[in-house]
Amino acid sequence: MRKDLLINVTPPETRVALVEDGRVVEVFHERRGQRGLVGNVYLGRVHRVLPGMQAAFVAIGLERDAFLYVEDALMPLEDEGEDTAVGGSTSPAAEKPRIDDLVKEGQEIVVQVTKDPISGKGPRVTAALSLPGRTLVFLPSVREIGISRRITDEDERERLRRLLEALPGEGGLIARTAAQGAGEAEIAADHGYLTNLAERISRQAERSGAPALLHRELDLSLRIARDLLSTDFAAIRIDDEATAARLREFLSAVAPSLVHVVDVYSGDAPLFEAFGIQAEIENALKSRVELPSGGSLVIQQTEALVAIDVNTGKFVGKDALEDTVFAANLEAVPEIARQIRLRDLGGLLVIDFIDMSESDHRREVFERLEAELDRDRARTRLLALSDFGLVEVTRQRSRGNLEKTLTRPCPCCSARGRVRSDLTLALDLRRDLLRPPILTERGATVRVRVPPSLAKLLAEEERAILEDVQERLGVDIEILPDETLGPEDFEIEV
């Protein structure tokens, strides 16, 4: 399988797309002022203990207190095979202590964020730190050895286990997927970096007062490079020289063999448009996904779950009804798995396949879905296909999904729908202004009519977005607030 990584850097946003065999399967966004918290380590203070919920609120210096479950306050016994570990499995429920036995109000505690704030809730944290490197995950609080379940060769698993057991010092270790084939020196270097990082965090905690940030996770481009890149990547295309230089420097330290695949993109069309990523993002914000044969998927996100419905649509088949339905469901499976990853859907997902009467067909559809989801880095769990054609899936959720990242509640329909946020709209406007058809003579004035809220954003918080365009094109851009425009509309007058 050919893999490519595309990195688009636009003030104030960085976007990364993972492409497999020419199709985008994952997209990541990071915006200034909206940087995720997952992986950050804080010195917190227990604000309130809730014995009835077996949880505690921990103040870590954010607007909302973090939530610490009793399972996350225990020292983990890592389940061998986890690719990364943030939090962990624990002893059986009967042996678990209560939350009020583990933490007390006013107590200072070092915690790591495992889930970003979502839907008005504070972040979720764990007391069991997990520090990822390129080939290893270091667990300072335990002495356990684990191997990624994606490494299936038994000889390689045994080799890695021997290497990890021979490493000096305290703490637990998990060999990540990228450790496959790695030499002793590479793994030792990663181990040294992670143990030094753990020591720095410990020293910082000793001289700080709660609440305090002890360690900030890498920014998006470096984090994705650390977590995703492997020897089967064909290219890393970046449209920003400074980011490319930082990435080369980072890879020189952690994966020298991959430095040569970094390429600075210099095409006329914007990077994400040249490779079809922008169109895929636009389509991922729609509820309906068309399938090649004429069928479709309808994806609806609710507060409780995500519903994915498979429809035959225009697909009528050539044989009996059962064969037509079976073919439509099989065609839908890989697209369902791709959309789950692309939209970063998490929590509870319910997939409604078209009813199949034959048990062999139901079993094959389920096994195909299981195989497709096995390629997903996020942890998933499936329940067997029911007689009603339903499959329940739980998927690990740590950050807001694509819809929540790029849209906001619609102001025109009492929040029953969603529209692009002002920042998303501002970045769309920037991309439109830089498209070749918009180019005009230097010194000219380009007038742009925008909704009043977008005009305010461009005039105050995000002036750099259009200042950069003016400098590139050598033109003046005049922003005209227009209350007659819809919340997602703008007009460019050249």
C-alpha positions in Angstrom: 0.0 0.0 0.0 1.3 3.4 -1.0 1.1 6.1 1.7 1.6 9.8 1.4 1.4 12.6 3.9 0.4 16.1 2.8 1.0 19.1 5.1 -0.7 22.4 4.4 0.4 25.4 6.6 -1.7 28.5 6.5 -1.7 31.1 9.2 -3.4 30.4 11.6 -3.9 26.8 10.7 -2.0 23.6 10.0 -3.7 20.7 8.2 -2.3 17.2 7.6 -3.9 14.6 5.3 -3.0 10.9 5.3 -3.4 9.4 1.8 -3.5 5.6 1.2 -3.4 4.3 -2.3 -4.5 7.7 -3.7 -7.5 8.2 -1.3 -7.5 10.4 1.8 -8.4 8.5 4.9 -7.5 10.9 7.7 -7.4 14.7 8.1 -6.0 16.6 11.1 -6.5 20.3 11.9 -4.7 22.5 14.4 -5.5 26.1 14.7 -3.9 28.9 16.7 -5.7 29.3 20.0 -7.5 26.0 19.5 -4.5 23.6 19.9 -5.5 20.3 21.4 -4.6 19.3 25.0 -4.2 15.5 24.5 -0.8 14.4 25.7 -0.1 17.6 27.8 1.1 16.9 31.3 -0.1 19.2 34.2 0.5 19.6 37.9 -3.1 19.8 39.1 -4.9 20.2 42.3 -7.8 18.0 43.3 -10.8 20.4 43.5 -13.6 18.1 44.4 -14.0 14.3 45.0 -17.2 12.7 44.0 -17.5 9.2 45.7 -20.9 8.7 44.2 -19.4 8.9 40.7 -16.0 7.4 41.6 -14.3 10.4 40.1 -12.7 13.7 41.0 -12.4 17.2 39.5 -8.9 18.4 39.1 -8.0 22.0 38.5 -5.2 22.2 35.9 -5.4 25.9 35.0 -8.1 25.7 32.3 -11.6 27.2 32.2 -13.1 23.9 33.2 -11.7 21.4 35.7 -10.4 18.1 34.3 -12.3 14.9 35.1 -10.3 12.0 36.7 -12.1 8.6 36.9 -11.1 6.1 39.5 -9.7 3.8 36.8 -7.4 6.6 35.7 -6.2 7.3 39.2 -4.8 3.8 39.5 -1.5 2.6 38.3 -2.1 0.7 35.1 -1.3 -2.9 34.2 -0.8 -2.3 30.5 -2.5 -4.7 28.2 0.1 -6.1 25.9 -0.5 -5.2 22.3 -1.7 -1.6 22.8 0.0 0.6 20.2 0.0 3.6 22.5 -1.1 3.9 26.1 -2.8 6.8 27.8 -4.4 5.3 30.8 -4.6 1.6 31.2 -6.4 -1.5 32.3 -6.7 -2.2 36.0 -7.3 -5.0 38.4 -10.8 -6.5 38.6 -13.6 -4.3 39.8 -13.8 -6.1 43.2 -10.2 -5.2 44.0 -10.4 -1.5 43.0 -10.1 1.0 45.8 -12.5 4.0 46.0 -11.7 7.4 44.5 -11.7 8.9 48.0 -9.0 6.4 49.0 -6.8 7.5 46.1 -7.1 11.3 46.1 -8.1 14.0 48.6 -9.4 17.5 48.1 -6.5 20.0 47.9 -4.0 17.3 46.9 -1.5 18.1 44.2 -1.3 15.4 41.5 0.5 15.1 38.1 -1.9 14.2 35.4 -1.9 13.8 31.6 -4.8 14.7 29.3 -6.3 11.8 27.5 -9.4 13.5 25.9 -9.9 17.1 24.8 -12.9 19.1 26.2 -15.9 18.1 24.2 -19.5 19.4 24.3 -19.0 21.7 27.2 -17.2 19.0 29.3 -13.8 19.5 30.7 -10.8 17.4 29.6 -10.4 13.8 30.8 -7.1 13.1 32.6 -5.1 10.1 33.9 -2.5 9.9 36.7 -0.7 7.1 34.7 1.6 9.1 32.5 2.3 7.7 29.0 5.1 9.4 27.0 5.3 8.4 23.3 8.4 8.4 21.2 8.8 7.2 17.7 9.5 3.5 18.5 8.5 3.3 22.2 6.0 4.4 24.7 7.4 5.0 28.2 5.3 4.5 31.3 7.1 6.1 34.2 4.8 4.7 36.9 5.0 0.9 36.1 7.4 -1.8 35.1 5.6 -3.6 32.3 6.7 -4.7 28.8 4.3 -4.6 25.8 4.5 -5.1 22.1 2.2 -3.5 19.5 -0.5 -5.9 18.4 0.1 -4.8 14.9 3.5 -6.5 15.0 2.3 -10.1 14.3 5.6 -11.9 13.5 6.4 -13.9 16.7 10.2 -13.9 16.1 10.1 -10.1 15.8 7.9 -9.8 18.9 10.4 -11.9 20.9 13.4 -9.9 19.6 11.7 -6.6 20.6 10.8 -8.0 24.0 14.4 -9.0 24.7 15.6 -5.5 23.6 13.1 -3.8 25.9 13.9 -6.0 28.9 17.6 -5.3 28.5 17.1 -1.5 28.7 18.2 0.0 32.1 16.2 2.0 34.5 12.7 1.9 36.0 9.3 2.3 34.2 7.3 0.4 31.7 7.8 0.2 27.9 5.7 -0.6 24.9 7.2 -1.2 21.5 5.2 0.8 18.9 4.5 -0.4 15.4 7.4 1.7 14.1 9.7 -0.4 16.3 9.4 -3.3 13.8 12.8 -3.9 12.3 14.4 -1.1 14.4 17.9 -1.7 15.6 19.2 -1.8 19.2 20.8 1.7 18.9 17.6 3.3 17.6 15.5 1.9 20.3 18.1 2.8 23.0 18.2 6.4 21.7 14.4 6.6 21.9 14.5 5.2 25.4 17.1 7.7 26.5 15.1 10.6 25.1 11.9 9.5 26.9 13.5 8.8 30.2 15.1 12.2 30.1 11.7 13.7 29.3 10.2 12.0 32.3 12.9 13.3 34.5 12.4 16.8 33.3 8.7 16.6 34.0 9.4 15.3 37.5 11.8 18.1 38.3 9.4 20.7 36.9 6.6 19.3 39.1 8.9 19.6 42.2 9.6 23.3 41.7 6.1 24.3 40.4 2.9 25.1 42.2 -0.5 23.7 41.0 -1.9 24.3 38.6 0.9 24.3 36.1 1.7 23.0 32.6 4.7 20.6 32.9 5.0 19.3 29.4 3.3 20.4 26.1 2.7 17.8 23.4 4.4 18.4 20.0 2.7 20.5 17.4 0.6 18.8 14.8 3.2 18.4 12.0 5.8 16.8 14.3 3.3 14.8 16.2 1.9 13.2 13.1 5.4 12.5 11.8 6.3 10.8 15.1 3.1 8.7 15.3 2.4 7.9 11.6 5.5 7.8 9.6 7.0 4.4 8.7 9.3 3.1 5.9 6.3 2.4 3.6 5.6 6.2 3.2 6.4 7.3 -0.4 6.3 11.1 0.1 5.7 13.9 2.6 4.7 17.0 0.7 4.7 20.3 2.6 3.8 23.7 1.2 5.8 25.7 3.8 9.7 25.9 3.8 10.0 26.6 7.5 7.8 23.6 8.5 9.7 21.4 6.1 13.0 22.4 7.6 11.7 21.7 11.1 10.4 18.3 10.0 13.7 17.4 8.4 15.5 18.3 11.6 13.1 16.3 13.6 13.4 13.2 11.3 17.2 13.5 11.3 17.0 12.9 15.0 14.3 10.2 15.2 14.2 8.6 11.8 17.1 9.5 9.5 16.0 7.0 6.8 12.8 9.1 6.1 14.4 12.5 5.7 14.7 12.0 1.9 10.9 11.6 1.4 10.2 15.2 2.6 9.4 17.4 -0.4 8.5 21.1 -0.5 5.5 21.5 -2.8 5.7 24.5 -5.2 2.8 23.9 -7.6 0.5 26.7 -8.8 -2.6 25.2 -7.3 -2.9 25.0 -3.5 -1.6 21.7 -2.1 -4.9 20.3 -0.9 -6.7 21.2 -4.0 -4.0 19.8 -6.3 -4.4 16.4 -4.6 -8.2 16.5 -4.1 -8.0 16.8 -0.4 -10.1 20.0 -0.2 -13.0 18.3 -2.1 -12.9 15.3 0.2 -13.1 17.6 3.3 -16.1 19.4 1.8 -17.8 16.1 1.1 -17.1 14.9 4.6 -19.2 17.8 6.0 -22.2 16.5 4.1 -24.5 13.8 5.5 -24.8 11.8 2.3 -22.0 9.9 0.6 -22.6 8.6 -2.9 -21.3 5.1 -3.8 -20.0 4.2 -7.3 -22.8 1.8 -8.1 -25.6 4.3 -7.2 -26.1 3.4 -3.6 -25.3 5.8 -0.8 -24.5 6.2 2.9 -26.3 8.7 5.2 -24.3 9.7 8.2 -26.1 11.5 11.1 -24.3 12.6 14.3 -26.4 13.0 17.4 -25.5 13.7 21.1 -25.8 10.0 22.0 -24.5 8.2 18.9 -23.6 8.3 15.2 -26.0 6.6 12.8 -24.7 5.3 9.5 -27.4 4.1 7.1 -26.7 2.1 3.9 -29.2 2.7 1.0 -29.4 0.9 -2.3 -30.5 4.1 -4.0 -30.2 3.7 -7.8 -28.4 0.4 -7.5 -30.8 -2.3 -8.6 -28.5 -5.1 -9.4 -28.8 -7.9 -12.0 -29.8 -11.0 -10.0 -32.1 -11.8 -7.1 -32.9 -9.2 -4.4 -30.8 -11.0 -1.8 -27.7 -10.9 -4.1 -28.4 -7.2 -4.9 -28.6 -6.3 -1.2 -25.5 -8.4 -0.4 -23.5 -6.6 -3.2 -24.7 -3.2 -2.0 -23.6 -3.9 1.6 -20.2 -5.2 0.5 -19.6 -2.1 -1.6 -20.5 0.1 1.4 -18.1 -1.5 3.9 -14.8 0.0 2.8 -16.4 3.5 2.4 -17.9 3.2 5.9 -14.5 2.4 7.4 -12.9 5.3 5.4 -15.6 7.8 6.4 -15.3 6.8 10.1 -11.6 7.6 9.9 -11.9 10.7 7.7 -14.6 12.3 9.9 -12.9 11.0 13.0 -16.2 9.6 14.4 -16.0 8.4 17.9 -18.1 7.1 20.8 -21.0 4.8 19.8 -21.6 4.2 16.1 -24.6 2.2 14.8 -24.4 1.0 11.2 -27.7 0.0 9.6 -26.9 -2.4 6.7 -29.7 -3.3 4.3 -31.4 -6.4 5.7 -29.9 -9.7 4.5 -31.8 -13.0 4.9 -28.8 -15.4 4.5 -26.5 -15.9 7.5 -23.5 -16.4 5.3 -24.0 -13.0 3.7 -24.3 -11.4 7.2 -21.2 -13.1 8.4 -19.1 -12.0 5.4 -20.2 -8.4 5.6 -19.3 -8.3 9.3 -15.9 -9.9 8.7 -15.2 -7.4 5.9 -16.1 -4.5 8.2 -13.9 -6.0 10.9 -11.0 -6.3 8.6 -11.4 -2.7 7.3 -11.6 -1.2 10.8 -8.5 -3.2 11.8 -6.5 -0.7 9.7 -7.7 2.1 12.0 -5.2 3.4 14.6 -8.0 4.3 17.0 -9.2 1.4 19.2 -12.5 0.0 18.0 -14.8 -2.8 19.2 -17.6 -4.4 17.2 -20.7 -6.3 18.3 -22.0 -9.0 15.9 -24.4 -8.0 13.1 -27.9 -8.4 14.4 -30.9 -10.0 12.7 -32.1 -6.4 12.0 -28.9 -5.6 10.0 -27.4 -3.4 12.7 -23.7 -3.4 13.8 -22.8 -1.5 17.0 -19.2 -0.1 17.0 -17.4 1.8 19.8 -14.4 3.9 18.7 -11.9 5.7 20.8 -12.5 9.4 20.9 -9.8 11.8 22.1 -10.4 15.0 20.1 -13.3 16.7 18.5 -14.3 15.2 15.1 -14.1 17.0 11.7 -17.6 18.4 11.9 -17.1 20.0 15.3 -13.7 21.3 14.3 -14.8 23.0 11.1 -18.4 24.1 11.8 -20.5 25.8 14.5 -24.2 25.7 15.3 -26.3 27.5 12.7 -27.5 30.9 13.9 -30.4 30.9 11.4 -32.2 27.8 12.6 -31.8 27.9 16.4 -28.8 25.6 16.3 -30.7 22.7 14.6 -28.0 22.6 11.9 -24.4 23.6 11.5 -22.6 26.1 9.3 -18.9 26.8 8.8 -17.3 28.8 11.6 -16.0 32.3 10.8 -12.4 31.1 10.9 -13.2 28.3 8.5 -14.9 30.7 6.2 -11.9 33.2 6.5 -9.5 30.4 5.4 -11.9 29.4 2.5 -11.9 33.1 1.4 -8.1 33.2 1.6 -7.8 30.1 -0.6 -10.3 31.6 -3.1 -8.3 34.8 -3.3 -5.1 32.9 -4.1 -6.6 30.8 -6.9 -5.1 31.8 -10.3 -8.4 33.1 -11.8 -8.5 35.8 -9.0 -5.0 37.1 -9.7 -5.2 40.7 -10.7 -2.7 43.5 -11.5 -0.5 44.7 -8.7 -1.7 47.8 -6.9 -5.4 47.0 -7.7 -8.1 47.0 -5.1 -10.1 43.8 -4.5 -13.4 44.2 -2.7 -14.8 41.4 -0.6 -18.3 41.3 0.8 -18.6 39.2 3.9 -21.1 38.6 6.8 -20.5 41.1 9.6 -19.2 38.5 12.1 -16.5 37.5 9.5 -15.6 41.2 8.9 -15.1 41.7 12.6 -12.8 38.6 12.8 -10.7 39.7 9.8 -10.4 43.2 11.2 -9.5 42.3 14.8 -8.4 38.7 15.7 -7.1 37.4 12.3 -5.7 40.4 10.4 -2.7 38.3 9.3 -4.9 36.1 7.1 -5.5 38.8 4.5 -2.3 40.8 5.1 -0.5 37.7 3.8 -2.7 37.6 0.7 -2.2 41.3 0.0 1.6 40.9 0.3 1.6 37.9 -2.1 -0.6 39.5 -4.7 0.5 43.1 -4.3 -3.1 44.3 -4.0 -5.3 46.1 -1.5 -8.2 44.1 -0.1 -11.2 46.0 1.1 -13.6 44.1 3.5 -17.3 45.2 3.2 -19.7 43.9 5.9 -22.9 42.8 4.2 -25.9 41.7 6.4 -27.7 40.4 3.4 -25.3 37.5 3.0 -25.8 34.1 4.5 -23.6 32.9 7.3 -21.5 30.8 4.9 -21.4 33.3 1.9 -18.9 35.9 0.7 -18.5 37.7 -2.7 -15.2 38.7 -4.3 -15.3 41.7 -6.6 -12.2 42.1 -8.8 
